[in-house]
Amino acid sequence: MPENLGQTDRSGKDSHRAPTREHGMSPDMFGQMMLHAVRYALGRMTTAPADTHSAVVCAWTAIPPYWRALIDRDVREAVEGAERLGKTVGHDCDHRTWKDLLVWIEEINS
């Protein structure tokens, strides 16, 4: 795995692109795998939410737009759905992590 994969500056710049072609993975397959990671981590009460947040931010520019939109939608639905019920997605710290990701996505898309 490349050394810079885990490093994020939350800017969304191409300096931290995820490995895709060099590992034989198409961008579409990579996007799908990132969506799977997000769906797995949603609701977990481990390091999975924070690790997944970092991976998504790090790899954002390598994720095709279709998959980015699905990641945004799934996280948004989970957070908003939990809040409507007065609950959190995972522990409080995990919920904040997902909300932080949504804020970052909004900033990077504006």
C-alpha positions in Angstrom: 0.0 0.0 0.0 1.4 3.5 -0.8 2.8 5.4 2.0 0.6 8.4 1.5 -2.7 6.5 1.4 -3.4 7.1 5.1 -2.4 10.7 5.1 -5.1 13.3 4.6 -5.0 17.1 4.6 -8.8 17.2 4.1 -8.3 19.5 1.1 -9.3 16.9 -1.5 -6.3 17.7 -3.6 -4.9 15.0 -5.9 -1.8 14.7 -3.8 -3.2 11.7 -2.0 -4.7 9.6 -4.7 -5.8 6.0 -3.9 -4.1 3.1 -5.7 -6.3 1.8 -8.5 -4.7 1.2 -11.9 -1.4 0.0 -10.5 -3.3 -2.7 -8.6 -5.4 -3.7 -11.6 -8.6 -2.3 -10.0 -10.8 -0.2 -12.3 -12.0 3.2 -11.0 -15.6 1.8 -11.0 -14.6 -1.2 -8.9 -12.6 1.0 -6.5 -15.7 3.3 -6.1 -17.9 0.3 -5.4 -15.4 -1.1 -2.8 -15.3 2.3 -1.1 -19.1 2.3 -0.9 -19.0 -1.1 0.7 -16.5 0.1 3.2 -18.7 3.0 4.1 -21.8 0.8 4.4 -19.9 -1.6 6.6 -18.6 1.1 8.9 -21.9 2.9 9.4 -23.2 2.0 12.8 -20.0 0.3 13.9 -18.6 1.3 17.3 -15.0 0.6 16.6 -12.2 2.4 14.8 -14.0 1.5 11.5 -15.9 4.9 11.2 -12.8 7.0 11.7 -10.6 4.8 9.5 -13.3 4.8 6.8 -13.7 8.6 7.1 -9.9 9.0 6.5 -9.9 6.6 3.6 -12.8 8.3 1.9 -11.2 11.7 2.3 -7.9 10.4 1.1 -9.3 8.7 -2.0 -12.1 11.1 -2.9 -10.6 12.2 -6.2 -10.1 8.6 -7.3 -13.7 7.7 -6.6 -15.9 8.2 -9.6 -18.7 10.8 -9.2 -21.5 8.1 -9.3 -20.0 6.3 -6.3 -19.2 9.6 -4.5 -22.9 10.5 -4.8 -23.9 7.1 -3.3 -21.5 7.5 -0.4 -22.8 11.0 0.3 -26.4 9.7 0.1 -25.9 6.7 2.4 -24.0 8.6 5.1 -26.6 11.5 4.9 -29.5 9.1 5.2 -27.9 7.3 8.2 -27.1 10.5 10.1 -30.4 12.2 9.4 -32.4 9.1 10.1 -30.7 8.5 13.4 -31.2 12.1 14.4 -34.9 12.0 13.6 -35.2 9.2 16.1 -33.0 10.9 18.7 -30.3 8.4 18.2 -26.7 8.4 16.9 -24.9 6.4 14.2 -22.7 4.4 16.5 -21.3 6.1 19.5 -21.4 9.9 19.8 -17.8 10.1 18.6 -18.7 8.0 15.5 -21.8 10.1 14.8 -19.6 13.2 14.9 -17.1 11.5 12.5 -19.9 10.9 10.0 -21.2 14.4 10.3 -17.7 15.7 9.8 -17.5 13.7 6.6 -20.7 15.2 5.4 -19.4 18.7 6.1 -16.2 17.9 4.2 -18.1 16.6 1.2 -20.3 19.7 1.1 -17.1 21.9 1.3 -15.3 20.0 -1.4 -18.4 20.1 -3.7 -18.9 23.8 -3.3 
